[in-house]
Every structure is written in structure tokens, then in C-alpha cells.
Amino acid sequence: MPFRLLSRLTHTQAVFLMVAVTLMWSIAGVVSRQLESAARFEVTFWRSAFTALALLVILPWWRAADRAAGFIPDDPAQGAMQRHWGVLWRSRAFWVSGVCWSVMFTAFMLALTFTTVANVLVIMSVGPLFTALVARVAIGQRLALRTWLAILAAGAGIVYMYGSQFLHAFGDPALQTGGLVVGSLVALCVPVASAINWTVVQRSQTHGEKIDLVPSVLLGGLLSSLYTLPLALPFQATGADVAWLALLGLVQLAIPCALAVVCARSLKAPEVSLLALLEVIFGILLAWLGAGEAPGPEVLAGGSLVIGALVLNELLGWRSRAGTPRIQTLDSPS
């Protein structure tokens, strides 16, 4: 079984696999620009539906391999939904996590229909800083001075990026700012939902409840497809559109989300956070090369400040967080 080959990765293999994961995540922008007639909510519906369908097929094989490798307990008394798909019906955190994933899936694709790939990805990149703030408020985690400085620097980068674009738009009546405003506000839902998701999962796990994040992704895909279906009708997508969105569901979400879990077993949390930032670089580059969507100088300057602040924060915090527990992504018998 190919999944067993992933059960014991070396550190170097995990790094290269995580880079591949970020590359898969980053194709959403350029693929969305290839769509012909799919409407906003239809785009979200098809991608979420194909993600859920892919995970419904992949998860039983994946969990069987994890049981064989000892990552999750082999308990025949578990119900079929929990044993094969990891569904935790009675866990409040599982449902909250699934709702957060559904918000992220929906908001990300909707934001791409309003504004540029670069704008969306830069806003999404501040997720770790949002998580730090939410954890500070919700569970009382103290923030280091370096994190406060990173938050201020990232905020300055975003203010510069959007302020420059708005000033440019005001100076040119032909440019419209409506899409920029709406798209940015919708994109902001992604890091907010991500912060709530990670905080809820972390809080649950500190109280002894381990949440497997991949089944939560499955729940998120199901929820997103269900509540966007009425808004997606009547369908307008061509066969080519559906094929592109099926590609996103499988290659951009289902497979890389599962592989990221594997990488997290061999990499430290700061390493995962740093490597995940490659999604922003890859995504902007692919949209530039594959769809001719060149980022403006204000986006490059402001985005560089945001990414630089995030990278510096992770590097400075590497040693201080070496002994802190990280989120467990599987029900390991530890």
C-alpha cells in the first residue's frame, strides 16, 4: 500500500514533501483563472464537493495504513464512521473545526472571484499571527515581544499594500475599488476561521481530546458544498470548468491536506509554518506565469514586508518553542 511508504519519513524527505504540498496548495489561483463560465458560488460548490468525494475514498485506506503503522489505535469497537473516516459525532471541537474549514474553503474561492490572487494570498498569510492573537484572548497564551512586533510589521505591510492600491484607484477613475474591498474582506475570513480552528483544536487537545484534522477537512468540504449548492443553481459551468474544479478538489485540497499531516509528524511546528509560506510565493508566481496576473509594485513591497515579518518571527521563536507541545494531528496512542 503506498500510504505505508509515507509512515516513516526522514527529515529531508518531509521537507521536500512539504514543499510539494505548498506547490499543490498554490495552484488554486492560476486554475481559477482558466474557468470559462462557472459562477462564484458554483466554483466553490464544485471544488468543495470534489474535495469531500476524494476524502471519502482516500480516508479509509489512509486510516487503515495508520492503524497498521501504529499511529492510531486499532479498536474494532469503533463505529464504522469513526473507524473508516475518523468522524467524531460527539466532539464539539470536531464540528467547530469542520465549520471553520467550510468557511475557509468558501471564502477563499469567493475572494479569488473579486480580487487578485496576490491580494488574497497575502491576506491569508497572516493566519499564524491571527492564531497567536486568538489564542491570547481565548486560552490566555502569552505573546512574545517578537510576535507583537511581527503583527505590527505585517499590519504595516498590508496597510501599505492596500493604501497604495486605493490611492492609485482614486487617481484613475477608470479603476474600480469595489472588487478590491469585497474580495479583501471575504479573504480576511480565511485567516480568522483558521485562527479559531487551530485554537479550538489546541484547547481540546490540551484537555485530552485529540482531533484528527483530515476528517475535519472532509466535514468542511461537505458543509461548504451543502450550503453553497442552493446559491450555485442553476449550474453554468462547462465540462472543462468541472474538470478544472475536480482537479482543485483532489490535487489542491484533499491530497495535500492529508500529506501535510504526514509532514507534521517529522517536522517541528516552526518548520511547517515557514515552509507553508511558500504557498504565497508559488501562488503569485503561478498566477503571473500561467494567467498573466502580474502583481503590482505595491503588492510586492507590502507582501514582502508581511512575509518577512512572518519568517523573522518564526526564526526568532525557533529555539524558544523547541520544547513546547505542538498540535497532534492524529489519535496517536502516545
URZI-V844731 format. One record per backbone hydrogen bond with DSSP energy under -0.5 kcal/mol. CO is the residue of the C=O (numbers start at 1). NH is the residue of the N-H. If there is no record, write none. Layout:
CO:NH + CO:NH
This chain:
1:4 + 1:5 + 2:5 + 3:6 + 4:7 + 10:14 + 11:15 + 12:16 + 13:17 + 14:18 + 15:19 + 16:20 + 17:21 + 18:22 + 19:23 + 20:24 + 21:25 + 22:26 + 24:27 + 25:28 + 26:30 + 27:31 + 28:32 + 29:33 + 31:34 + 32:35 + 39:43 + 40:44 + 41:45 + 42:46 + 43:47 + 44:48 + 45:49 + 46:50 + 47:51 + 48:52 + 49:53 + 50:54 + 51:55 + 52:56 + 53:57 + 54:58 + 55:59 + 57:61 + 58:62 + 59:63 + 60:64 + 61:65 + 62:66 + 63:67 + 64:68 + 65:69 + 66:70 + 66:71 + 66:72 + 67:70 + 70:333 + 73:75 + 74:76 + 75:78 + 79:83 + 80:84 + 80:85 + 81:85 + 81:87 + 82:86 + 87:89 + 88:91 + 90:92 + 91:95 + 92:96 + 93:97 + 94:98 + 95:99 + 96:100 + 97:101 + 98:102 + 99:103 + 100:104 + 101:105 + 102:106 + 103:107 + 104:108 + 105:109 + 106:110 + 107:111 + 108:112 + 109:113 + 110:113 + 111:114 + 111:115 + 116:120 + 117:121 + 118:122 + 119:123 + 120:124 + 121:125 + 123:126 + 124:127 + 125:128 + 126:129 + 126:130 + 127:131 + 128:132 + 129:133 + 130:134 + 131:135 + 132:136 + 133:137 + 134:138 + 135:139 + 135:141 + 144:147 + 144:148 + 145:149 + 146:150 + 147:151 + 148:152 + 149:153 + 150:154 + 151:155 + 152:156 + 153:157 + 154:158 + 155:159 + 156:160 + 157:161 + 158:162 + 159:163 + 160:164 + 161:165 + 162:166 + 163:167 + 164:168 + 165:169 + 166:170 + 167:171 + 168:172 + 169:172 + 172:175 + 177:181 + 178:182 + 179:183 + 180:184 + 181:185 + 182:186 + 183:187 + 184:188 + 185:189 + 186:189 + 187:190 + 187:191 + 188:192 + 189:193 + 190:194 + 191:195 + 192:196 + 193:197 + 194:198 + 195:199 + 196:200 + 197:201 + 198:202 + 199:203 + 200:204 + 201:205 + 202:206 + 203:207 + 204:207 + 204:209 + 205:208 + 208:210 + 209:211 + 210:212 + 211:213 + 212:216 + 213:217 + 214:218 + 215:219 + 216:220 + 217:221 + 218:222 + 219:223 + 220:224 + 221:225 + 222:226 + 223:227 + 224:228 + 225:229 + 226:230 + 228:232 + 229:232 + 229:233 + 238:242 + 239:243 + 240:244 + 241:245 + 242:246 + 243:247 + 244:248 + 245:249 + 246:250 + 247:251 + 247:252 + 248:252 + 248:253 + 249:254 + 250:255 + 253:257 + 254:258 + 255:259 + 256:260 + 257:261 + 258:262 + 259:263 + 260:264 + 261:265 + 262:265 + 262:266 + 263:266 + 263:267 + 268:272 + 269:273 + 270:274 + 271:275 + 272:276 + 273:277 + 274:277 + 275:278 + 276:279 + 277:280 + 277:281 + 278:282 + 279:283 + 280:284 + 281:285 + 282:286 + 283:287 + 284:288 + 285:289 + 286:290 + 287:291 + 287:293 + 288:292 + 292:294 + 296:300 + 297:301 + 298:302 + 299:303 + 300:304 + 301:305 + 302:306 + 303:307 + 304:308 + 305:309 + 306:310 + 307:311 + 308:312 + 309:313 + 310:314 + 311:315 + 312:316 + 313:317 + 314:318 + 315:318 + 317:321 + 319:322 + 321:324 + 329:213 + 330:332 + 331:73
